Amino acid sequence: MLLKEYRICMPLTVEEYRIGQLYMISKHSHEQSDRGEGVEVVQNEPYEDPAHGQGQFTEKRVYLNSKLPSWARAVVPKIFYVTEKAWNYYPYTITGELTCSFLPKFSIHIETKYEDNKGCNDNIFDTELKEQEREVCYIDIAYDEIPERYYKESEDLRYFKSDKTSRGMLQEGWRDTQNPIMCSYKLVTVKFEVWGLQTRVEQFIHKVVRDVLLLGHRQAFAWVDEWIDMTLDDVRDYERQMHEKTNIKVCLEQQEHSTTNPSSLDDIEIHDKARVCVFFIVSSLHCPSSVSFLNR
């Protein structure tokens, strides 16, 4: 198990980001759901917790049918997916064990809290995990290098300026001068319990997690003029519309595949299982739809 705490500052308030996060996730998931791949919303409904109060529960499946190379597709089920269960009690959220439909040794758990500060709260996670050793990683949405495949000039926050809020362009050291400013604190636990690969794979997964968190938070601000005038009811309506459209795109393709007999991993040699596992994790976390569950 490898535990890291990520701190991502935004030129927004916590209340503003509540709308921006929902908008970004819905828009991005719909844009990237194609060819039967993407995010299917299984459940999205109000939920009440005795400790955290009113919230929203969602269950999603992220399909990745053609992300693996041809040799791996020959030995894994024709339909496979990552399951995400999330409880949103904003400004506190829990993304439960993200698990693969055929890979029980792999999971990601994310606990998130949001505060109106520049990432200076060292005691925000007051849980049993507080005393566990972990690395604190700061992510700069404007100046951290983003993988080339994710880069868009319109989302480069060094040069983007919002017409509606007049915020931006973000200069070096912007976190010390920006007002308003908030921070997304994310405690991310990665488990990959495969002997001989655990340490290297868990470290690599965290590298990709960082890239995806950087992308999602960049987009939330780069799209600010699209959502800043929305109310919570407005963005929930938008979310429902996008979910319906996305489910149609994803599910039609899955129905075509459902008639095919799935393969099994039971008889594969252990080293081939490991290769499949590594390729799957790389593919799932590089899939842009992973913005949905990592940034919730």
N, C-alpha and C positions, 0 to 999 in steps of 0.2 A: 504494500500500500504506500502511495506517495501523496502527501498532503501539501497543498500550496494555497496561500491567500493572495488573491489578485485585488488590486485597488485601481479603479478606472474613474478618473474625474471627468465631469461633463460641464459645459457652460450653460447649465439649466438648473432649475430647482427640482427637488424631489417630486413635488406635485406635477410639474410639467413632464418629467420623465415618465411618470405613470402612463400618460397618454402616448408619449413618443415611443415607449417600449412596445406597447400593444400594437401600435400602427406599424412600426418597423418589422416586427415578427410576422404579422399577417401579410404585409406586402411582399416581403422577401420570400416567405414560404410559397406564396402563390406564383411569384415570378420564376422560382427555381423548380417547381413541380412540373415535370415533363416526362414523357415516355414511360409513364407508370412509376416514376421515381419522385420522391418528395414526401410531403407531410400529410398524412391522413388524420383528421381529427376524429377520434373515437368518442370522446366525451368532453363536454365543456359546459359546466353547470355550477351554480352557487354551492358553497360548502361552508359549514360552520364548525369551528374548532373550539373546544372549551377553553383552551389557553390563548389562542390567537384571535378568536372572534370570527367575523364574517370574512369569507374569502371566495376564491374561485378554484375549482378543481378541473384540471384538464388531463386527458390521456391521449397521446398521439403515437402514431407509428411512422417512422421515417424509413421509406423503402429505398433500396440501393441495388436494384436488380442487375444492372450492367456495370457497376463500378469496379468489379473485380476483373482480373485478366482472364482470358479464355480457359487456361488450365484450372483456375480456381472455380470458375463457374461450372465446370464439369463435375465437381464433387460436392458442391454445396446445394442446399435446397433451391429450387427455381424461384421461390418467393421467400425472401428473408428481409428482416427489418429490425430496427432498433425501437424498443418501447420506452416511452417517456411518460412518467406520471409526475405532475407538478401541482403544488398547493400554493396559491398566490394570496398571501395576507398582506398585501402591500402596505408599508415598505419592507416587509419581510416575506421572502419566498423560499420554498423548498422544492428542489427538483430531485425526486426520489431516484432510486437506482435505475440508471439508464442501462438497459440490458439488451443483448442480442438474442434473436429468436432461436439461434442454434449454438450459441457460445456462452455457456454459463460461467465461465471463468473471468469474464470481462464486465466491469461496471464502472459507472461514474456517478458520484453523488455531489450535488451542489447546494450549498446554503448561502443565501444572498440577503444582505441588508443594505439599505440606502439611507444616507444622511446628507444634510446640507453642510458639508465641509470639504476641505481639500485633501481628504485621505489621511487625517492625523489621528484618528481614533484607533489606538492599539489594543483596545479591550472590547471591541464591538461584539465578538463572538463569545458570550459568557455561557459556555456549555462545557461538557466534559472534554471537548476537543481543544479547549483553550490552552491546556497545558501540554498538548502534544507538539512535538517539534515540527515546525513548518517554515517554509521560506515565504517572505512577503515580497510580492512582485508588483511594481507600479507599471501601469500601461499608459502611455501618452498617446491619445487618439490623434494628435496632430503630427507628432515628430517620430514616433516609433515606425520602423520600416515595416511595410505591409507586403506580403507576397505579391509578385507581379500580376498573377492571375486575378487578384482581387482589386487591383488598382483601377480607379476611375478618376479622371481629372475633375469631374463635377463633385466628387466626394473628398477631394484633397482639402483638408480643413485649414491648411496654411493659407489658402487663397479663397476659400468660400466665405461669403458674408451673407447673412440672412436678411432678406428684404423686409420681413415683418418684425423681426426683433432687433435688427441692427447689430447682432452679435457676430463675432468673427471680424477679420481674419485672425486666427490664433497665432500669436507671436511666441518666440522662444521665452520660456518662463511664464507662460500665460496662467498657469495654475496658481501663481503667487499674486496675480493682479486681477484675475477675472471675478466679476460679480454680475449675476449670481454664479455659484459653483456648488456642485454636489459630487458625491462619490458613491460608486457602486462597489461594495465590498463583497467578494465572492470567495468562499471557502470550498475548494475543489478537491475531492478525494478520488483518486484513480486506483483501481485494482485490476491487475492482470496476472492471475495466479497460474502461470505456466512456467514450470521449472526451466531454468536456463535462459529465459527471455524476460522475466519479470522486470528487473531493474531497467534494462535498456528500453523496453517498450513503454513502461510507465513514464519514463523521462521524455520519450518522444511524444507520447500522447499529450503531456502537459505543454510541450512546444506548440503543438497544433491547436490545443485549447486556447493558448494565448493569442494565436493568429485569428481565431474565430471571434474571440471576445473583442479584439481590436476592430475587426470588420463591423460587427454588429453595432458597437457604440459609435463608430464613425458615421454609419448610415443613419442612426437615430438622430444625430445632429444635422447631418447634411440634408435630411428630408424635413427639417423643422418647419419650413414654410408650408408644407403640405398638411401638417397635423396640429400646429400651434393653436388654431382657432376651434379645434374640436373639444367637445365636452366628453366626459366618460361615457355617457349614453351614445354619443356619436361614434366614438371609436369602437364600442361594443357592437354597434350595428355594422360598422365597416368590417370588424373581425368576423362576424357571422356570415356576411356576404362573401368574404374571401375564403372562409372555411368551406362554404358550400361549393364554390367554384373549384377550389383546390381538390376537394374530395372527389368531384366528378372527374377531374383530369387524372387523378391517381387510380381511382377504383375501377374505371373502365379497363385500364391496362391490366390490373391485377386479375380481373375476371377472365381475361384471355389466357393468362398464365395458369389459372387454377386448375385447368383440365390436364395439366402436365404432371406426371408422377414426380414427386420430389426425390432428389438424391439423398443419401445419408452419409454422415461422417463416421458412422460406427466402425466401418471396416478399413478406414484409411490409416496408413502408418502414422505414428506419432509425429515424425518430423514434417510430414505433409500437413497434418492438422495445424501445427505451429505456423507453417507458412501461410495457410489459409487465414488463421487468426490475425497475423500481422497485416496481411493485405486488406482484410476486412476493416480493421481498426483504422488503417491509413485512409481507406476509401470513405468510411463513414464520417470521419472527422474532417476530411477535406471537402466533403459534400457541402455546398453552400446552405443546404437546409438545416445543417447543424447549428446555424445561427439561431434557430428557433429555440432549441432546448438549452444551449449554453448561455444565452443571454436572458433567459427568463428569470 
